[in-house]
Amino acid sequence: MTDASLVDVSVVLPTHNRPELMALGLRSVLAQSLAGITGEVVIVFDACAIEVPDVEIPAGWSVRGIANTRTRGLAGARNSGILDARGEFVAFLDDDDEWLPGKLAAQLERFAQYPDALVVGTAMVVDDGENRHVRLVPTETLSHEAFLRNRNPGLHSSSLVFRRSMLLGELGLIDEELPRSYGEDYDILLRASALGLVSVVNEPLVRVLWNGQSYYFGKWAAYAEALQYLLRKHPDFASIPRALGRIEAQVSFALASSNKPGDARHWAWRAIRHDFRQVKAYLAVLISLRLVTPHAITRVVQRFGRGI
């Protein structure tokens, strides 16, 4: 890069009133080896005061805080950071997660190996406060069909690194129309995989905290609304009945959990017609009949490092 104001990597770290967790995430970034490149962390304060933590900043790194000037929420905050970033690459980190040693270097090496890659992610470790579970991804190259069939949840938003030129160009920014920004990471991975290569360093290099502190935890009505939005936005789900049934089953579960039993059963039957193996559709029916609670199901699956 010829412009001295540019850096190699910009880390966009949105935050909202979680200073202690955010500071841990920031330190995990600053502990990454830069090996001769330059990096910056752009902390985006979403509807809260700009208070950059007082941390030691190693050589090669810089840290600054900005306000979210776009739509309130995660999508707008990410976009505020992307637009303010100066890096060739843009990396995401949520304010309740941490990067593990070697994460950034491994991804930049993967970009060097595959110059056509639009995005490079990693696998993750899920930490529920009591246990840690390693979540890998099925393959190191994920196609658009693979994302239609499966969210590939081992690939978390806090692991993703993009070429900034693509975010500002053909790929586009994070979708701020998504209700509560839910599924914004899945949406951009669907879009990226439709355009080109999505690569994964299949090592658990991100620690993701799952202990009920997520902003999305238990927001069932928003889940249902956002999933229906994704179905409308990505009509290619309909090209694979099992993929369509998977999303419909998730909608039914979310509707049942938000106390809409009739709508939940309607979506459950749709899911089962497209794929009778959709367990969440059957669970949604049980919830709608008050035979089990969503909290009980969520507690069981999280015990195994899984999510609904």
HELIX and SHEET records of a PDB file:
HELIX    1   1 PRO A   19  LEU A   30  1                                  12    
HELIX    2   2 LEU A   74  ASP A   84  1                                  11    
HELIX    3   3 LYS A  103  GLN A  113  1                                  11    
HELIX    4   4 HIS A  144  ARG A  149  1                                   6    
HELIX    5   5 SER A  157  SER A  159  5                                   3    
HELIX    6   6 ARG A  164  LEU A  167  1                                   4    
HELIX    7   7 PRO A  179  SER A  181  5                                   3    
HELIX    8   8 GLU A  184  LEU A  195  1                                  12    
HELIX    9   9 TRP A  220  LYS A  233  1                                  14    
HELIX   10  10 PRO A  235  SER A  239  5                                   5    
HELIX   11  11 PRO A  241  SER A  257  1                                  17    
HELIX   12  12 PRO A  261  HIS A  274  1                                  14    
HELIX   13  13 VAL A  279  SER A  288  1                                  10    
HELIX   14  14 PRO A  294  ARG A  303  1                                  10    
SHEET    1   A 7 TRP A  61  ALA A  67  0                                        
SHEET    2   A 7 GLY A  39  PHE A  45  1                                        
SHEET    3   A 7 VAL A   7  THR A  15  1                                        
SHEET    4   A 7 GLY A  87  PHE A  92  1                                        
SHEET    5   A 7 VAL A 161  ARG A 163 -1                                        
SHEET    6   A 7 ALA A 117  ASP A 127 -1                                        
SHEET    7   A 7 ARG A 132  ARG A 135 -1                                        
SHEET    1   B 8 TRP A  61  ALA A  67  0                                        
SHEET    2   B 8 GLY A  39  PHE A  45  1                                        
SHEET    3   B 8 VAL A   7  THR A  15  1                                        
SHEET    4   B 8 GLY A  87  PHE A  92  1                                        
SHEET    5   B 8 VAL A 161  ARG A 163 -1                                        
SHEET    6   B 8 ALA A 117  ASP A 127 -1                                        
SHEET    7   B 8 LEU A 197  LEU A 209  1                                        
SHEET    8   B 8 ASP A  97  TRP A  99 -1                                        
SHEET    1   C 8 TRP A  61  ALA A  67  0                                        
SHEET    2   C 8 GLY A  39  PHE A  45  1                                        
SHEET    3   C 8 VAL A   7  THR A  15  1                                        
SHEET    4   C 8 GLY A  87  PHE A  92  1                                        
SHEET    5   C 8 VAL A 161  ARG A 163 -1                                        
SHEET    6   C 8 ALA A 117  ASP A 127 -1                                        
SHEET    7   C 8 LEU A 197  LEU A 209  1                                        
SHEET    8   C 8 THR A 141  LEU A 142 -1                                        
END                                                                             
